[in-house]
């Protein structure tokens, strides 16, 4: 079962898209490694990961049909 | 008193608001740091709503590139201090509101001296050094922080460090900006508005939402974005809300004493 990934803010400049589908890699740490492998530009970007609308812990297990969001900090005002 | 009733009649009439909430607004003291794209609508709505005392901090002068979004200012104001124009406009809008202006770039010493005089701090700045400095000062001095930030077509809003008044939810622990992003990005990691651009109306939308959170915090009306981050995308009309949690790393990074806070070099952290 695929999981859905959304990219926010300037991360979309690095990925070239707003969202993708991906095979469930297991945990948040594994997901982070995989998404950076797929989009190497993300390796020097700061972002936090939300799992089903809640900030995720690194060792958290990704459930079926999960929705993940990569959210960067914004500085502008 | 008659003018007071007439001026605020539309909100006093609201169910759940009333004279009680209006009087709370009149007694409230709010410090808005940054009188730019976010600050202009925040200041306008807080003044119109009748917040009794508004602090306005900004060291910048009005320039042409401000005018697409900083709606307090016109072309005749170019080269003048933003805080001077903002306070003139507020006085013209509502002479029941007292204003205090700060023309220095916001720093640690100003935070320590002035945060205790305000009920709520509003972050309407445009750079990470100020944002982390203000966040850490709010944690150190136990002040609620209404946060807003923009990037191109998107914005973020949150209420950080809101200490619960009641014990309804015993699991509640207030989070702050460092729980979300423990360390600031380096200067080349995130484009600012000058580099990346910003849709002029966007800080208006986000600033108005920050002002709404301030008014709800003071009046006790409704639910606030406490421990939540709301993301708005103007291109797709989409809102995305995320529940925030404590991050053990954050506590290690926030200065624990006034001395260590004063010695932290926030400009260097972000370079």
Interface residues (C-beta under 8 A of the other chain):
Chain A: X6 X8 X9 X10 X18 X44 X45 X46 X48 X50 X53 X54 X55 X57 X69 X71 X72 X73 X74 X75 X76 X77
Chain B: X34 X36 X37 X38 X39 X123 X124 X125 X126 X127 X128 X131 X148 X149 X150 X151 X152 X154 X155 X156 X179 X180 X181 X183 X184 X185 X189 X190 X191 X192 X193 X196 X198 X203 X229 X231 X233 X236 X240 X241 X242 X243 X244 X245 X247
